[in-house]
Amino acid sequence: MERKEIEEKIQNLKMDYIRIQGDLDKLETVGGNAAGAIRELELIETEMKELNQALQKK
């Protein structure tokens, strides 16, 4: 993956993270099941960490 592709992927993940975090806040406010949103955030964090490490190697 090229540097530009990695940077774009990171930006997209950041936008997804913000969106899901907002959804999580809403779920917690109404007492909904937030486990799925929390898991999704954890997956995004892991992927962003891996992409940032790959970016440092470029």
N, C-alpha and C positions, 0 to 999 in steps of 0.2 A: 504494500500500500504506500502510495506517495505521501509526502508531507502534507500537501494541500488536502488530500482525501481524508487524512487523519484529523486535520484541523476542522474540516467540515463535519465529520462524524461527531467530534467532540461538541461542536456547537449544537448539532441536532439533539444530542443526548442531554445537553444543558437545558434546552427548551422543553424536552420531554420531562425532565426532572422537575422543572418549575411547575409544569402543568399537573403532574401527578401529585406534587406536594400540595398544590391548591385543592385538588380533589380529596386528598387525605384530610386536610383541614376541614373540609365540608363534611366528610364522613364522620370525623370525630365529633363535630358539632351536633350532628343529628343522632349520634350513637350508632352509626352503621358499622359494619364489619370492615375494619381497615387493614386486615392482615394481607390481603392481596396487594394493596397499594404499597405497603411497607416492603413487601418482598420485591416488588418491581423497582422500588427506589434502591434497594440493596444491589440488585442486578445491574442497574445503571451505574451505581457507584463503582462496582467492580470493573465494568467495561471501561469506564472513564479512566480508572487507574491504569489499566492495561494499555489503553491508547496513549495516555500521557507518558508512560514508560517507553512505548514504541517511538513516540515523538522525540524524546530525549536522545534516542539512538540515531536519529536521522541527522 
